[in-house]
Amino acid sequence: MSQSSSQAPNPHTEVEELRAANAELRARLEEAEETLRAIHNGEVDALVVQGESGTQIFTLQGTETEANQFRGDILSQISDSVVALDQDQHVTYLNAAAEKQYGITASAALGRNLHDLWTTQWASPEVEAAAAAALQNEGCWRGESIHIKRNGEKIHVESAVIRLNGADDRVIGSLATIRDITERRHTEDRLAEQSRLLDLSADAIFVCDASNRITYWSQGAEASYGFTREEALGRLKHELLRTKFPQPLAQILEQLQQDGRWTGELKHMRKDGSVIIDSARWVLDRDPQGRSASILETNTDVTERRRAEAALSASEEKFRSLIQSLPAAVYTCDCEGRIQLYNAAAAELWGREPEIGKDLWCGSWRIYNADGSPMELIHSPMARTLHSGRAVQEDEIVVERPDKTRRHVLPCPNPIFDADGIMTGAVNMLLDITELKRTESLLRDAKDAAELANQSKDRFLAVLSHELRTPLTPVLLTLAALEQEATLLPEARDDLRTMKRNIELEIRLIDDLLDLSRITSGKLTLDIEAVDLNEIVRQVSSICSPQLSEQLVFLEVELDGEAGMVAADSARLQQVLWNVLKNAIKFTPESGVIQVSTLRRNDGFCEVRVQDPGIGIPAERLPHVFNAFEQGGTKITRQFGGLGLGLAICKALMELHHGSIRAESAGVGQGATFIIELPSKTMTTTAKIRLMSPQPSITLPPLKLLLVEDHADTARILSRQLVRAGVTVTQASDVSSAIKLLEQESFDLLVSDLGLPDGSGYDIMRRASALRGIPGIAMSGYGMEEDMRRSREAGFSEHLVKPIDLRELITAIRSVSEVHAK
């Protein structure tokens, strides 16, 4: 079957043509064999032969010689080689086709052995034995073999051998018809190789005839659809695979007839019922007359690819939806920096819609560094990420919008890699921190204002403390001096104690204000040491004895011997317990009993309980008793006085000790219990226990002292008390007079107020140290840690807070003078 010049050879068509030709030849060979047999047996009177010279009619009548002549003429017209052999396999006849096929004349072949004409290669010993038996007049044989001609050429032949009988029906030899099938075998081998190669393909390849029936089915088709070759051949292709077309089949066939080929996607159903998607390629094969002969179809399974593409598309759509839903600005770029995708937040940030695939690096036309200096787009964070293939951790940048407004942003560019690790672009998220920057600025301003207000508050409290303390000093000093009068009447002495107690209460209120300021500003520090908890309770109980006696309240103390040592600031722990016990006394009615107890618990804490039978705490006020400036209502404040700072300070001090304080009460009139808790510490038995110091002597060694004080009453009374204690006192009321005295005279000690009309006591101390190297004691109404630090830096050995207690001052003078004398 010939091919048109515009069509590629169709292996399957050639195979079919060869098969048809082979069948035709086999039929002709069988027909020739039957004809020869009939001629030989005298069963035919005439024979019609169609050959190269046309149609000829031979009459088979006459003598035997004439019959043989006729038979020879007939055999010479046959296109296949015909060889007659006697019983010894010597050639008795050779027709023209045999002469031509083997290159030997009949006259040269006659009488020669068959093996002198050619050598035979047999497919197997069994085939050779069957052919030999036929040649030995044992029957007929038909088969294929290879003949090697005398010139060495090999040809593939298909042979048939029959017996020849004489007139008496005796076997006289054999007759062989031989057809050269070399070209056919070569074509079959070539087509078989092509078919083998096609079977190597994973694609499904098959051929349908003009009626759409399958005539060829590759192994790839078997693997793709599950139908074997035997199941597929002869079946209508679209019925077998239940094909679903993307368009009407008539349109596809029309395009195929017009273009000779068609490509598209088809859905086919496998034998197991599953559906696959094929990328199909159809090629039309035409016969010599240009009519449709067959269709070669090659299908590639793209099911997984389409599923992957669908999943990728869904993923991309989900990615786009996710990006669009983000409140932060997000955009992507390809490796060249061209913007590929952005969300609404990005467009809002930039103030414009960038052009996809054109705008580079950033959707803004201008960007700046955080300091306001311009930044080229090629140096933008996104550009650096695409150039380096790494995420860029950037500080803030500034984006300028078309309307010249600017936004502060934090860029977060990251590269995007495919499954093979190849960078395909980058994604950038821009966090708009403009409002955050504005808020930070407002917070900084607020913080600065708060710090300024706090400093102002501290200064106010310091000044208030100074101004409140200063006038109390001469009063306390006068009271202390009057207490020393032996002739003082008992009633007057009681009045003096009342006055002193109330002045000390005022001083405590001032100290509470300063403590609260220290706590809230974080400037309060603790001096932690090993202290005996029971001893602290004894000391505070002793301090409160005058108040207990005055209010006719009794105190019962029960101490746990195991409570022992704790790590605490002794003075601050006394302050907490004193506040609690003082409140208990204040709110306990006459003849009431306050119970104080200590206990070491098994959970690693020690506690002190102070229980009173007083007015109690309402349930709604109980959570607020430790708040500053809260006392349970204005009625309580008017009745009992105070600012409501004591318990707030106690709570803060206990938290600094890593302990706690809490209150319990059954309600109004049911009394109250305060529990102070401290972590228990295991201390050695050699730990020092702080005991109450004995009252110091009010006499001093003879010293020459310079007293600088601008408050006239304080200076007068303090000078008189120090003279009584045995000290020589020289007074000055300002900085200039004090320095003049230091330059003129020699002194053993300087006692100076800090706030003076023409300067500060610090100036006097520095001058005294430079001139004489004498020690100094500072007196001030300012009692903050910062004030004490400045005093030490100026050279003062002690810093006493007003109002000045005479015994405290005498103790300080004695201590400083003894240290200086050494």
Summary of the structure (lengths in Angstrom):
residues: 822
radius of gyration: 63.2
end to end distance: 135.2
largest distance: 198.4
contacts: 2449
relative contact order: 0.05
helix: 43%
strand: 27%
